[in-house]
Amino acid sequence: VPAALAATVDRAIQVHGAAGLSNDFPLAYASVMARALRIVDGPDEVHLRTISRDEMRPYVIRKKRAATEARDAREGREGGGR
């Protein structure tokens, strides 16, 4: 959200030209607030990593379980060692 806000405000400033940075429009203030929001919100990479880790967790667990079962089958064990 902070990146989208910053991009939108930046585009609005571009459309208004130099007037976008004057006190005639609230865009200069919005630009400062958008930048502050990006700093407070933290790095986007951290959010993306957290989301991807949460989304991938079921698949990683299944893969580990399948690898354990395959290893147990090769070694002649039954029941997955549980």
Secondary structure, DSSP 8 states (H G I E B T S, - for coil): -HHHHHHHHHHHHHHHGGGGGSTTSTHHHHHHHHHHHHHHH--HHHHHHHHHHHHHHHHHHHHHHHHHHHHHHHTT--GGG-
